[in-house]
Amino acid sequence: MVRKKEIIELKIEKIVNGGEGLGYYNEFAIFVPMSVPGDILKVKIISVKKSYARGLIEEIIKPGEERIEDTSKITFEDFQGCDFGMLKYEAQLKYKQLMVKDVMSRIGKNENIVVYNTLGSEDPYHYRNKIIEPFAKDKDKIITGFYQRKSHDVFEVDENILNSKLGNKIIEELKIILNREKVSVYDENTHTGILRNIMVRTNSKNQAMVVLIINANKVEKRYKDILMELKNKIEEISSLYISLNNKKTNVALGDKNIFIWGEKTLTEEINGIHFNISPTSFFQINRAQTIKLYNYAISLFDNIENKIIVDAYSGTGTIAMLLSKKAKTIYAIEVIESATKDGEKTACENGIDNIKFINGTVEDKLNDLIKNNIKIDSIIFDPPRKGIDEQSLHAVANIGIKEMIYISCNPSTFARDSEILQSLGYKIDAIQPVDMFPGTSHTEVVGRFYK
């Protein structure tokens, strides 16, 4: 047993689901974030439970072989909030595969499933096409950055290694202007001050949309002038917005996003289909890996030509539009009305006429399709982190859909749902992890269930 604030010497044995290292001190489990198997560490205990404790690295006595060369970096903040940043990239991919195997065995009750090597990124840096950074004051200087772990204290970094290089350039230039103009920074405790967040979206054409998020109920000329000066200094900026958010909330964007200058949307292309991206649009953060993920998922369909496919949790219809090139008809079901409308608009602009967009819940609208005698050959799920509603899984089984492709951003809920599907008579032979977020412990997975 250990005591809080005690400093112990610990060897890390493995990385567990969630990304923390695990070691044993007198057979008592100690979880340590930012640690690597093989590390010998001095660890300060920060919390003690009945069967385990958690600690933070005080010193690296001897680094594990898979730790990056710079051993001066030991904290979450040192790695700019990247909880896998301490691992060499090949090791990141290895441990993501092992974490998927672990949850499929423990939660999915499937020890025999094949988990392929994680599909990695050609460049694990500067892949984010969207970033939102909060403003803060450091002494008298306006900064942006990341929240420290389990707090709302902002820390600044020299370079955001995951943000696009253009995004970093824009934020740095904006801070120079804001400091010169001495604009006030929002204080969430007193609900005073102006600057809340900066959002930058970029595309593969090296164009940028800038959204300045402020605590106000109207746009004053001063803030328009600041953005216009920024635009004049950085020619890649193609779109400017100010978002008004005067609510006491942790949600970044306000309800009113005021268009200031340029194009109203950024355009992005995936497999020849053009998408319009507004400040509120959902679009995958990592375009290069998204293409790999979606192409792989679509390749899993058996004899896709002439099939009628349901795209469940379709969002703005990205997968549906990629499927439309090969399948006969797609029914895209999405509960958020604005996303459905965005999908309809994009399909129209791309001349796609074999997608039927349906607004509503998956369980309700699936049943409606069946009542209308629509023969569904296959279904593809890409749900939020909480996974698929169990009622929807039973509906799929009851309808008799024989093939299901499941994309998940949360291997734990994928494993939970896979156990339910297997109890309903479905089989899954293999899973493909895809590294959508290098530098972090997050993993996307995709697999094919069949009867």
C-alpha positions as MATLAB code, in Angstrom:
seq = 'MVRKKEIIELKIEKIVNGGEGLGYYNEFAIFVPMSVPGDILKVKIISVKKSYARGLIEEIIKPGEERIEDTSKITFEDFQGCDFGMLKYEAQLKYKQLMVKDVMSRIGKNENIVVYNTLGSEDPYHYRNKIIEPFAKDKDKIITGFYQRKSHDVFEVDENILNSKLGNKIIEELKIILNREKVSVYDENTHTGILRNIMVRTNSKNQAMVVLIINANKVEKRYKDILMELKNKIEEISSLYISLNNKKTNVALGDKNIFIWGEKTLTEEINGIHFNISPTSFFQINRAQTIKLYNYAISLFDNIENKIIVDAYSGTGTIAMLLSKKAKTIYAIEVIESATKDGEKTACENGIDNIKFINGTVEDKLNDLIKNNIKIDSIIFDPPRKGIDEQSLHAVANIGIKEMIYISCNPSTFARDSEILQSLGYKIDAIQPVDMFPGTSHTEVVGRFYK';
ca = [
       0.000    0.000    0.000;
       1.141    3.599   -0.602;
       0.244    6.982    0.881;
      -0.778   10.188   -0.883;
       2.210   12.496   -1.625;
       4.638    9.602   -1.073;
       7.443    9.364   -3.660;
       8.233    5.827   -4.820;
      10.448    4.144   -7.390;
       8.381    2.261   -9.969;
       8.928    0.236  -13.132;
       6.169    0.535  -15.746;
       4.990   -2.855  -16.995;
       2.444   -1.955  -19.685;
       0.042    0.623  -21.106;
      -3.646    0.060  -20.361;
      -6.815    1.147  -22.152;
      -7.043    4.932  -21.778;
      -3.320    5.400  -22.349;
      -1.847    5.366  -18.842;
       1.133    3.270  -17.819;
       0.720    0.595  -15.150;
       3.330   -0.564  -12.654;
       3.218   -2.513   -9.384;
       4.629   -1.401   -6.033;
       4.645   -4.317   -3.588;
       1.987   -5.919   -5.854;
      -0.217   -2.788   -5.564;
      -1.293   -1.303   -8.933;
      -0.071    2.231   -9.702;
      -1.331    4.094  -12.802;
       0.976    6.786  -14.181;
       0.054    9.075  -17.113;
       2.773    9.925  -19.647;
       4.753    6.781  -18.765;
       6.192    4.141  -21.099;
       6.683    0.372  -20.586;
      10.230   -0.198  -19.354;
      10.454    3.238  -17.697;
      12.031    3.237  -14.236;
      10.603    6.316  -12.532;
      10.354    8.340   -9.390;
       6.588    8.745   -8.976;
       4.657   11.021   -6.616;
       1.351    9.470   -5.489;
      -1.585   11.849   -6.042;
      -4.544    9.595   -5.118;
      -5.064    6.252   -3.375;
      -8.064    3.936   -3.816;
      -8.827    0.516   -2.357;
      -7.184   -1.506   -5.132;
      -4.984    1.007   -6.970;
      -3.302    4.408   -6.831;
      -2.363    7.106   -9.341;
       0.872    9.008   -9.497;
       2.737   11.579  -11.562;
       6.293   11.337  -12.846;
       8.792   13.252  -10.714;
      11.906   11.982  -12.466;
      12.864    9.500  -15.176;
      15.595    7.301  -13.662;
      15.891    5.149  -16.783;
      13.689    5.602  -19.886;
      11.958    2.707  -21.626;
      13.162    1.904  -25.147;
       9.968    3.248  -26.751;
      10.175    6.677  -25.082;
      11.186    9.605  -27.291;
      14.782   10.800  -26.940;
      13.973   14.049  -25.095;
      13.587   12.787  -21.523;
      13.283   16.320  -20.105;
       9.593   16.198  -21.056;
       7.569   14.387  -18.404;
       4.198   16.146  -17.955;
       0.947   16.395  -19.899;
       1.730   20.104  -20.383;
       5.266   19.355  -21.676;
       3.627   17.396  -24.493;
       1.066   20.131  -25.297;
      -1.811   18.010  -24.081;
      -0.790   14.994  -26.215;
      -1.186   12.041  -23.860;
       0.775    9.715  -26.194;
       3.440   12.277  -27.104;
       6.053   10.515  -24.942;
       5.954    7.453  -27.246;
       7.832    7.018  -30.510;
       5.262    6.933  -33.318;
       5.635    3.232  -34.160;
       5.063    2.457  -30.473;
       1.915    4.615  -30.446;
       0.510    2.465  -33.264;
       1.465   -0.744  -31.463;
      -0.217    0.222  -28.198;
      -3.368    1.390  -29.945;
      -3.650   -2.073  -31.502;
      -3.064   -3.720  -28.107;
      -5.674   -1.506  -26.397;
      -8.250   -2.553  -29.018;
      -7.390   -6.221  -28.444;
      -7.777   -5.683  -24.707;
     -11.274   -4.143  -24.838;
     -12.476   -6.735  -27.359;
     -11.385   -9.465  -24.950;
     -12.587   -7.859  -21.680;
     -15.730   -6.036  -22.821;
     -16.552   -7.712  -26.136;
     -15.907  -11.239  -24.753;
     -14.121  -12.094  -28.004;
     -10.558  -13.267  -27.440;
     -10.093  -14.809  -30.885;
     -10.792  -11.774  -33.036;
      -8.020  -10.600  -35.360;
      -6.958   -6.989  -34.744;
      -4.876   -5.725  -37.645;
      -1.895   -3.407  -37.287;
      -3.036    0.179  -36.778;
      -3.228    2.199  -39.996;
      -0.778    5.002  -39.272;
      -0.296    8.488  -40.634;
       2.424    9.500  -43.099;
       2.888   12.669  -41.027;
       1.802   12.498  -37.366;
       2.170   16.261  -36.942;
       0.184   19.336  -38.038;
      -2.774   17.215  -39.150;
      -5.614   19.137  -37.457;
      -7.729   21.159  -39.891;
      -9.658   22.743  -37.016;
      -8.414   24.178  -33.743;
     -10.129   26.106  -30.955;
      -7.831   27.736  -28.404;
      -9.013   29.654  -25.335;
      -7.660   33.109  -24.557;
      -6.073   33.883  -21.189;
      -3.886   36.495  -19.530;
      -0.342   35.678  -18.429;
       0.718   38.694  -16.375;
      -0.206   41.475  -18.822;
       0.134   39.416  -21.992;
      -2.748   37.868  -23.985;
      -2.033   34.202  -24.663;
      -3.840   31.218  -26.158;
      -3.203   27.555  -25.554;
      -4.525   24.450  -23.839;
      -6.246   23.773  -20.561;
      -4.040   22.065  -18.020;
      -5.244   18.582  -17.147;
      -8.394   18.693  -14.964;
      -8.425   22.494  -14.778;
      -9.315   25.628  -16.746;
      -5.875   27.167  -16.342;
      -4.443   27.877  -19.797;
      -0.837   27.137  -20.704;
       0.861   28.382  -23.870;
       3.255   26.423  -26.099;
       5.901   27.585  -28.568;
       4.218   25.684  -31.396;
       1.030   23.613  -31.481;
       2.465   20.455  -33.040;
      -0.944   19.068  -34.060;
      -2.506   22.233  -35.504;
      -1.921   23.025  -39.177;
       1.078   25.268  -39.764;
      -1.207   27.894  -41.302;
      -3.457   27.749  -38.237;
      -0.468   28.354  -35.950;
       0.728   31.260  -38.104;
      -2.706   32.932  -37.961;
      -3.063   32.577  -34.181;
       0.407   33.987  -33.535;
      -0.246   37.022  -35.742;
      -3.648   37.608  -34.152;
      -2.117   37.632  -30.651;
       0.346   40.344  -31.735;
      -2.554   42.554  -32.859;
      -4.702   41.838  -29.786;
      -1.827   42.625  -27.404;
      -1.155   45.877  -29.186;
      -4.851   46.798  -29.002;
      -5.049   45.696  -25.339;
      -8.377   43.881  -25.793;
      -9.767   42.479  -22.531;
      -9.844   38.701  -21.938;
     -12.958   36.871  -20.737;
     -12.990   35.777  -17.091;
     -15.374   32.855  -16.557;
     -15.599   33.545  -12.815;
     -16.774   37.155  -13.156;
     -18.303   36.777  -16.658;
     -16.466   39.925  -17.771;
     -13.987   40.648  -20.569;
     -14.245   40.156  -24.333;
     -11.911   37.508  -25.807;
     -13.117   33.925  -25.260;
     -11.674   31.651  -27.984;
     -10.139   31.668  -31.425;
     -11.184   29.022  -33.961;
      -9.238   28.441  -37.164;
     -10.334   25.979  -39.841;
      -8.000   25.159  -42.740;
      -8.277   23.023  -45.867;
      -5.995   21.076  -48.189;
      -5.742   24.127  -50.490;
      -4.024   26.027  -47.631;
      -6.964   28.381  -47.127;
      -8.290   29.388  -43.719;
     -11.496   30.429  -41.988;
     -11.009   32.503  -38.831;
     -13.729   32.752  -36.160;
     -13.110   35.150  -33.266;
     -15.368   34.156  -30.352;
     -16.206   37.029  -28.008;
     -18.307   37.730  -24.926;
     -20.704   40.244  -26.490;
     -24.204   40.570  -27.912;
     -23.227   42.689  -30.939;
     -20.239   43.152  -33.248;
     -18.384   46.396  -32.693;
     -16.293   47.958  -35.447;
     -13.138   47.528  -33.365;
     -13.241   43.736  -33.637;
     -14.049   43.817  -37.353;
     -11.019   46.076  -37.880;
      -8.763   43.665  -35.970;
      -9.838   40.767  -38.203;
      -9.457   42.837  -41.371;
      -5.914   43.778  -40.331;
      -5.191   40.080  -39.726;
      -6.584   39.210  -43.169;
      -4.395   41.864  -44.816;
      -1.298   40.373  -43.172;
      -2.062   36.723  -44.020;
      -3.222   36.223  -47.590;
      -4.290   32.591  -47.061;
      -7.274   33.736  -44.984;
     -10.400   33.388  -47.139;
     -13.190   33.738  -44.565;
     -13.791   35.828  -41.421;
     -16.481   35.443  -38.756;
     -17.199   36.790  -35.287;
     -19.119   34.460  -32.964;
     -21.155   36.108  -30.196;
     -21.201   34.032  -27.020;
     -22.297   35.848  -23.869;
     -23.543   32.773  -22.030;
     -22.012   31.189  -18.931;
     -20.987   28.020  -20.736;
     -18.020   25.852  -21.673;
     -19.345   25.573  -25.244;
     -16.991   27.595  -27.427;
     -19.143   28.849  -30.320;
     -22.054   31.184  -29.661;
     -25.527   30.939  -31.160;
     -24.842   33.855  -33.535;
     -21.939   33.535  -35.972;
     -21.659   36.850  -37.848;
     -20.084   36.728  -41.307;
     -17.532   39.548  -41.698;
     -15.629   39.067  -44.965;
     -14.651   36.681  -47.767;
     -16.259   33.353  -48.588;
     -19.026   32.096  -46.310;
     -17.631   28.546  -46.364;
     -14.360   26.705  -46.814;
     -14.452   23.981  -49.443;
     -12.783   20.610  -49.009;
     -12.564   17.635  -51.326;
     -12.602   13.914  -50.546;
     -12.501   11.407  -53.416;
     -13.769   13.992  -55.913;
     -16.697   15.170  -53.749;
     -16.669   18.793  -52.618;
     -17.859   19.745  -49.135;
     -18.767   23.193  -47.822;
     -17.561   23.822  -44.277;
     -19.133   26.584  -42.173;
     -18.157   27.565  -38.589;
     -20.626   25.008  -37.164;
     -20.093   22.179  -39.692;
     -18.908   18.783  -38.516;
     -15.963   17.659  -40.615;
     -13.319   15.112  -39.676;
     -10.224   16.719  -38.117;
      -7.643   14.675  -40.056;
      -8.435   14.617  -43.774;
      -5.654   12.230  -44.870;
      -6.601    9.586  -42.303;
     -10.320   10.128  -42.943;
      -9.798    9.126  -46.571;
      -8.023    5.930  -45.432;
     -10.747    5.147  -42.873;
     -13.712    5.674  -45.194;
     -12.115    3.911  -48.173;
     -11.354    0.908  -45.972;
     -14.880    0.855  -44.511;
     -16.469    0.982  -47.968;
     -14.160   -1.795  -49.196;
     -15.661   -4.116  -46.539;
     -19.078   -4.218  -48.234;
     -19.639   -7.481  -50.080;
     -20.763   -6.836  -53.688;
     -21.673   -3.197  -53.034;
     -23.047   -2.560  -56.536;
     -26.871   -2.590  -56.713;
     -27.194   -2.570  -52.920;
     -29.589   -0.434  -50.890;
     -27.616    0.805  -47.880;
     -28.589    2.753  -44.767;
     -26.021    5.253  -43.475;
     -26.983    5.522  -39.792;
     -25.821    8.546  -37.766;
     -24.954   10.053  -41.133;
     -24.116   13.588  -39.968;
     -23.699   15.777  -43.040;
     -23.639   12.673  -45.259;
     -19.923   12.324  -45.960;
     -19.984    8.506  -45.971;
     -23.284    8.419  -47.860;
     -21.812   10.542  -50.636;
     -18.744    8.345  -50.929;
     -20.992    5.252  -50.996;
     -23.206    6.828  -53.668;
     -20.476    6.315  -56.274;
     -20.894    2.528  -56.043;
     -24.161    1.594  -54.309;
     -27.651    1.756  -55.836;
     -29.437    3.828  -53.172;
     -28.410    5.295  -49.805;
     -30.767    6.267  -46.971;
     -28.894    8.733  -44.746;
     -30.444    8.967  -41.255;
     -29.429   11.817  -38.937;
     -31.146   13.315  -35.888;
     -29.662   16.843  -36.189;
     -31.758   18.784  -38.701;
     -29.056   21.288  -39.713;
     -26.679   18.419  -40.559;
     -29.356   16.787  -42.733;
     -29.889   20.075  -44.597;
     -26.123   20.494  -45.087;
     -26.026   16.984  -46.556;
     -28.882   17.710  -48.964;
     -27.142   20.877  -50.126;
     -23.794   19.140  -50.666;
     -25.409   16.257  -52.581;
     -27.220   18.748  -54.820;
     -24.032   20.724  -55.509;
     -22.186   17.521  -56.439;
     -24.997   16.234  -58.672;
     -25.639   13.201  -56.444;
     -29.228   11.957  -56.757;
     -29.202    8.474  -55.232;
     -29.162    9.544  -51.543;
     -32.379   10.053  -49.592;
     -31.749   12.182  -46.485;
     -33.955   11.390  -43.495;
     -34.099   13.517  -40.356;
     -34.856   11.603  -37.140;
     -33.570    8.904  -34.789;
     -32.069    5.734  -36.206;
     -34.450    3.392  -34.361;
     -37.590    5.295  -35.502;
     -36.585    5.841  -39.106;
     -35.304    2.300  -39.632;
     -38.719    1.010  -38.639;
     -40.390    3.528  -40.984;
     -38.319    2.228  -43.897;
     -39.380   -1.333  -43.149;
     -43.059   -0.356  -42.848;
     -42.751    1.218  -46.299;
     -41.445   -2.118  -47.654;
     -37.962   -0.762  -48.406;
     -35.587   -3.703  -48.830;
     -32.346   -2.870  -46.981;
     -29.298   -4.893  -47.988;
     -26.691   -3.399  -45.643;
     -26.174   -0.739  -43.007;
     -23.186    1.370  -41.987;
     -22.955    2.873  -38.502;
     -20.700    5.768  -37.488;
     -22.172    6.726  -34.092;
     -20.972    9.219  -31.454;
     -18.669    8.088  -28.623;
     -21.542    6.619  -26.587;
     -22.041    3.967  -29.290;
     -25.231    2.578  -30.828;
     -28.553    2.594  -28.996;
     -29.321   -1.050  -28.086;
     -32.838   -0.673  -29.483;
     -31.300    0.106  -32.886;
     -29.133   -3.032  -32.754;
     -32.222   -5.169  -32.042;
     -34.078   -3.376  -34.850;
     -31.308   -4.261  -37.327;
     -31.391   -7.893  -36.214;
     -35.196   -8.083  -36.324;
     -35.288   -6.585  -39.806;
     -32.862   -9.285  -40.907;
     -30.107   -7.040  -42.317;
     -27.292   -9.473  -42.990;
     -24.338   -7.090  -43.306;
     -23.263   -4.217  -41.096;
     -20.161   -2.015  -41.228;
     -19.407   -0.332  -37.915;
     -17.044    2.645  -37.600;
     -16.331    3.755  -34.037;
     -14.337    6.526  -32.359;
     -14.538    4.620  -29.057;
     -13.219    1.019  -29.012;
     -14.860    0.377  -25.603;
     -18.404    1.052  -26.822;
     -17.601   -0.781  -30.073;
     -16.641   -3.814  -27.946;
     -19.813   -3.505  -25.846;
     -22.000   -3.293  -28.960;
     -20.157   -6.163  -30.630;
     -21.053   -8.461  -27.727;
     -24.733   -7.528  -28.187;
     -24.526   -8.116  -31.947;
     -22.861  -11.494  -31.470;
     -25.697  -12.500  -29.105;
     -28.101  -11.533  -31.918;
     -26.418  -13.900  -34.362;
     -23.809  -11.676  -36.018;
     -20.164  -12.594  -36.513;
     -17.101  -10.375  -36.824;
     -13.758  -11.774  -37.926;
     -11.400   -8.802  -37.781;
     -11.050   -5.174  -36.742;
      -8.974   -2.442  -38.344;
      -7.717    0.310  -36.004;
      -7.014    3.653  -37.717;
      -4.892    6.366  -36.131;
      -7.036    9.458  -36.674;
      -5.363   11.378  -33.836;
      -1.574   10.811  -33.690;
      -0.011   11.927  -30.434;
      -3.120   10.980  -28.445;
      -4.450    7.693  -27.060;
      -7.623    7.922  -29.182;
      -8.188    5.197  -31.778;
     -10.816    4.801  -34.482;
     -11.855    1.242  -35.364;
     -13.865   -0.321  -38.167;
     -15.202   -3.844  -38.640;
     -17.757   -5.850  -40.627;
     -20.528   -7.813  -38.886;
     -22.426  -10.422  -40.886;
     -25.025  -13.143  -40.407;
];
